[in-house]
Amino acid sequence: MPETYIDIMLQSLQKKEQVLDAIIRLDDLQKEQLENPESPVEDFDKTVEDKAALIEQMEHLDSGFEKLYARVKEELSENKERYQAQIRSLQEAIRSITDKSVQIQAQEARNKELMTQKFSRIKRQAREIRANSRATAQYYKNMMQLNVIDPQFMDNKK
């Protein structure tokens, strides 16, 4: 019975690796979207939503893995020699997952910096547009006042 649980745990780790690969691809896509000033915000939002779905999937996989491990933990520790090959496979998968997680964390940090830069650039552009709008409105207001002739008294006395 523990062999079945171990096989399921291995499958869970392999699925987790696939999800991490998908997150890495989305991180790369996010980086491109943040670097491209012409990229629509909707595309960025879609990428964030896709990543959120993958992260939720990861949480389910982690939860399932932990439950399975809790069932076979004692058996594995008591009979290490018997399950040596499976334990080695689990360790290799976990090592690979850890490497990908570190890669994702680094990319997320870079993307966060790019996002901060992009948002500050957008904020600056919005300020410039508001300032230009105010200047234009003030100009037109002033120009309209130039054409207005103040009422004047005419003295009709001769």
C-alpha positions as CSV (number, residue, x, y, z in Angstrom):
1,M,0.0,0.0,0.0
2,P,2.8,2.6,0.8
3,E,4.1,2.0,-2.8
4,T,0.8,3.3,-4.2
5,Y,1.0,6.4,-2.0
6,I,4.6,7.0,-3.0
7,D,3.7,6.7,-6.6
8,I,0.8,9.2,-6.1
9,M,3.2,11.5,-4.3
10,L,5.7,11.3,-7.2
11,Q,2.9,12.1,-9.7
12,S,1.9,15.0,-7.5
13,L,5.4,16.4,-7.6
14,Q,5.6,15.9,-11.3
15,K,2.4,17.9,-11.7
16,K,3.7,20.5,-9.4
17,E,6.8,20.8,-11.6
18,Q,4.6,21.3,-14.7
19,V,2.7,24.0,-12.9
20,L,6.0,25.7,-11.9
21,D,7.1,25.6,-15.6
22,A,3.8,27.3,-16.6
23,I,4.4,30.0,-13.9
24,I,7.9,30.6,-15.3
25,R,6.5,31.0,-18.8
26,L,3.9,33.5,-17.4
27,D,6.6,35.4,-15.5
28,D,8.6,35.7,-18.8
29,L,5.4,37.0,-20.5
30,Q,4.8,39.4,-17.7
31,K,8.3,40.7,-18.1
32,E,7.8,41.3,-21.8
33,Q,4.5,43.1,-21.0
34,L,6.1,45.3,-18.5
35,E,9.0,46.2,-20.7
36,N,6.8,47.0,-23.7
37,P,5.2,50.5,-23.3
38,E,2.6,49.6,-25.9
39,S,1.4,46.5,-24.1
40,P,-2.3,46.9,-23.0
41,V,-3.1,46.7,-19.3
42,E,-5.7,44.1,-20.0
43,D,-3.1,41.7,-21.2
44,F,-1.1,42.2,-18.0
45,D,-4.3,41.6,-16.0
46,K,-5.0,38.4,-17.8
47,T,-1.5,37.1,-17.1
48,V,-1.9,37.9,-13.4
49,E,-5.2,36.1,-13.3
50,D,-3.7,33.0,-15.1
51,K,-0.8,33.0,-12.5
52,A,-3.3,33.3,-9.6
53,A,-5.1,30.2,-11.0
54,L,-1.8,28.3,-11.2
55,I,-0.8,29.3,-7.7
56,E,-4.2,28.0,-6.4
57,Q,-3.5,24.7,-8.2
58,M,-0.1,24.6,-6.5
59,E,-1.7,25.0,-3.1
60,H,-4.0,22.1,-3.8
61,L,-1.1,19.9,-4.9
62,D,0.9,20.9,-1.8
63,S,-2.1,20.1,0.5
64,G,-2.6,16.7,-1.2
65,F,1.1,15.9,-1.0
66,E,1.3,16.7,2.7
67,K,-1.7,14.5,3.5
68,L,-0.2,11.6,1.6
69,Y,3.1,12.1,3.2
70,A,1.5,12.1,6.7
71,R,0.1,8.7,5.9
72,V,3.3,7.1,4.8
73,K,5.9,9.1,6.8
74,E,6.3,6.4,9.5
75,E,6.5,3.5,7.1
76,L,9.1,5.4,5.0
77,S,11.3,6.2,8.0
78,E,11.1,2.7,9.4
79,N,11.9,0.9,6.1
80,K,14.3,3.3,4.3
81,E,16.1,0.5,2.6
82,R,13.0,-1.0,1.1
83,Y,11.9,2.3,-0.4
84,Q,15.3,3.7,-1.2
85,A,14.7,4.1,-5.0
86,Q,11.3,5.8,-4.5
87,I,12.8,8.1,-1.8
88,R,15.6,9.1,-4.1
89,S,13.0,9.9,-6.9
90,L,11.0,12.0,-4.4
91,Q,14.2,13.8,-3.3
92,E,15.2,14.6,-6.9
93,A,11.7,15.9,-7.8
94,I,11.7,18.1,-4.6
95,R,15.2,19.4,-5.5
96,S,14.0,20.3,-9.0
97,I,10.9,22.0,-7.6
98,T,13.0,24.0,-5.2
99,D,15.3,25.2,-8.0
100,K,12.3,26.3,-10.0
101,S,10.8,28.0,-7.0
102,V,14.0,30.0,-6.5
103,Q,14.0,30.9,-10.2
104,I,10.4,32.1,-9.9
105,Q,11.1,34.2,-6.8
106,A,14.0,35.9,-8.6
107,Q,11.9,36.6,-11.6
108,E,9.0,37.9,-9.5
109,A,11.4,40.3,-7.8
110,R,12.6,41.6,-11.2
111,N,9.0,41.9,-12.4
112,K,8.1,43.8,-9.3
113,E,10.8,46.3,-10.0
114,L,9.7,46.7,-13.6
115,M,6.1,47.2,-12.5
116,T,7.2,49.9,-10.0
117,Q,9.1,51.7,-12.8
118,K,6.2,51.3,-15.3
119,F,3.6,52.7,-12.8
120,S,5.8,55.6,-11.9
121,R,6.3,56.4,-15.6
122,I,2.5,56.2,-16.1
123,K,1.9,58.4,-13.1
124,R,4.4,61.0,-14.4
125,Q,2.7,61.0,-17.8
126,A,-0.7,61.5,-16.1
127,R,0.7,64.5,-14.2
128,E,2.1,66.0,-17.4
129,I,-1.2,65.5,-19.2
130,R,-3.1,67.2,-16.3
131,A,-0.6,70.1,-16.3
132,N,-0.9,70.5,-20.0
133,S,-4.7,70.4,-19.8
134,R,-4.6,73.1,-17.1
135,A,-2.3,75.3,-19.1
136,T,-4.4,74.9,-22.3
137,A,-7.6,75.7,-20.4
138,Q,-5.9,78.8,-18.8
139,Y,-4.7,79.9,-22.2
140,Y,-8.2,79.7,-23.8
141,K,-9.7,81.4,-20.8
142,N,-7.2,84.3,-21.1
143,M,-7.7,84.5,-24.9
144,M,-11.5,84.7,-24.5
145,Q,-11.1,87.6,-22.2
146,L,-9.0,89.5,-24.7
147,N,-11.9,89.6,-27.1
148,V,-14.3,91.0,-24.6
149,I,-14.6,94.8,-24.6
150,D,-15.6,96.2,-21.3
151,P,-18.7,98.3,-21.4
152,Q,-18.0,102.0,-21.8
153,F,-19.9,105.2,-21.1
154,M,-20.4,107.5,-24.0
155,D,-20.9,111.1,-23.0
156,N,-23.5,112.6,-25.3
157,K,-23.0,116.2,-24.0
158,K,-21.9,118.7,-26.6
